[in-house]
Amino acid sequence: MRQNIKEAIVTPQPVFIVATYDENGNANAMNAAWAGQVGPKQIGLALSPHNTTDNLKKQKAFTISFATKEHAAACDYVGIVSLNKVPDKMAKAGFTTVKSEHVNAPVIEQLPVAIECNVVSITEEYNETRIVGEIVNMSVDESVLTDGKVDLDKLHPIMFDCSALCYREIGANIGGAWNIGKSLMG
Ligand SMILES: Cc1cc2nc3c(=O)[nH]c(=O)nc-3n(C[C@H](O)[C@H](O)[C@H](O)COP(=O)(O)O)c2cc1C
């Protein structure tokens, strides 16, 4: 028997750490799970009012770092505390930043992968601020590269489980995309 459940979930959801500057160059970061890649060159974010949302509207740039198992607590912390209430939020998280070489946004040094984006669209709809950023670069710590590609086995990215409200590790490679289906081609 199947059951009908009104509150649908989508899985996997990402754990994006969105980093921005305010008008004085102070760095902030927040956790965003209602977000994703929209085509090869763009990232979409669905945001409520936050310090980060204000920064995005003013600076029109952000970075997205993938949350990792090693820094899961810090990544959760920046999603439950606002810089509006805790001015030293980034220090408390243990995050330090450097300015992106490509956009006016901070790169979090403790998280090995950062996608650097310029905001290309801001839409107020469905009681949210929907932001689309165009990817201009990806900066990656060499420690998580294999043959010049990001190696998820080294990065240990985590996902948000919207059903159990927890974070999960991303698991093993179980077969090639556009490949394992070939076994059914006859
Ligand atoms: C797992 C998780 C996912 C979240 N996803 C989003 C999201 O997609 N959009 C959003 O507006 N807020 C989201 N938040 C809430 C913000 O990260 C949170 O309110 C944060 O403290 C805002 O920080 P700021 O005010 O310093 O910018 C999420 C929080 C958590 C813990």
The ligand as an SDF file (V2000), in Angstrom:
LIG
                    3D

 31 33  0  0  0  0  0  0  0  0999 V2000
   19.8290   23.0590    7.2870 C   0  0  0  0  0  0  0  0  0  0  0  0
   19.4680   24.5020    7.0930 C   0  0  0  0  0  0  0  0  0  0  0  0
   19.0370   24.9280    5.8470 C   0  0  0  0  0  0  0  0  0  0  0  0
   18.6570   26.2590    5.6350 C   0  0  0  0  0  0  0  0  0  0  0  0
   18.2380   26.6320    4.4010 N   0  0  0  0  0  0  0  0  0  0  0  0
   17.8360   27.9050    4.1900 C   0  0  0  0  0  0  0  0  0  0  0  0
   17.3890   28.3160    2.9040 C   0  0  0  0  0  0  0  0  0  0  0  0
   17.4520   27.5660    1.9230 O   0  0  0  0  0  0  0  0  0  0  0  0
   16.9180   29.5880    2.7900 N   0  0  0  0  0  0  0  0  0  0  0  0
   16.8800   30.4670    3.8300 C   0  0  0  0  0  0  0  0  0  0  0  0
   16.4470   31.6080    3.6500 O   0  0  0  0  0  0  0  0  0  0  0  0
   17.3490   30.1170    5.0630 N   0  0  0  0  0  0  0  0  0  0  0  0
   17.8200   28.8680    5.2640 C   0  0  0  0  0  0  0  0  0  0  0  0
   18.3160   28.5040    6.4880 N   0  0  0  0  0  0  0  0  0  0  0  0
   18.3250   29.4940    7.5790 C   0  0  0  0  0  0  0  0  0  0  0  0
   19.5350   30.4380    7.5660 C   0  0  0  0  0  0  0  0  0  0  0  0
   20.7430   29.7450    7.2950 O   0  0  0  0  0  0  0  0  0  0  0  0
   19.6340   31.1200    8.9650 C   0  0  0  0  0  0  0  0  0  0  0  0
   18.4640   31.8550    9.2370 O   0  0  0  0  0  0  0  0  0  0  0  0
   20.8840   31.9650    9.1760 C   0  0  0  0  0  0  0  0  0  0  0  0
   21.0400   32.1500   10.5560 O   0  0  0  0  0  0  0  0  0  0  0  0
   20.8540   33.3310    8.4920 C   0  0  0  0  0  0  0  0  0  0  0  0
   22.0360   34.0140    8.8660 O   0  0  0  0  0  0  0  0  0  0  0  0
   22.2740   35.5840    8.6380 P   0  0  0  0  0  0  0  0  0  0  0  0
   21.0740   36.3310    9.1780 O   0  0  0  0  0  0  0  0  0  0  0  0
   23.5260   35.8710    9.4260 O   0  0  0  0  0  0  0  0  0  0  0  0
   22.4430   35.7910    7.1730 O   0  0  0  0  0  0  0  0  0  0  0  0
   18.7250   27.1900    6.7160 C   0  0  0  0  0  0  0  0  0  0  0  0
   19.1990   26.7580    7.9580 C   0  0  0  0  0  0  0  0  0  0  0  0
   19.5770   25.4350    8.1520 C   0  0  0  0  0  0  0  0  0  0  0  0
   20.0980   25.0000    9.5000 C   0  0  0  0  0  0  0  0  0  0  0  0
  1  2  1  0
  2  3  1  0
  2 30  2  0
  3  4  2  0
  4  5  1  0
  4 28  1  0
  5  6  2  0
  6  7  1  0
  6 13  1  0
  7  8  2  0
  7  9  1  0
  9 10  1  0
 10 11  2  0
 10 12  1  0
 12 13  2  0
 13 14  1  0
 14 15  1  0
 14 28  1  0
 15 16  1  0
 16 17  1  0
 16 18  1  0
 18 19  1  0
 18 20  1  0
 20 21  1  0
 20 22  1  0
 22 23  1  0
 23 24  1  0
 24 25  2  0
 24 26  1  0
 24 27  1  0
 28 29  2  0
 29 30  1  0
 30 31  1  0
M  END
$$$$
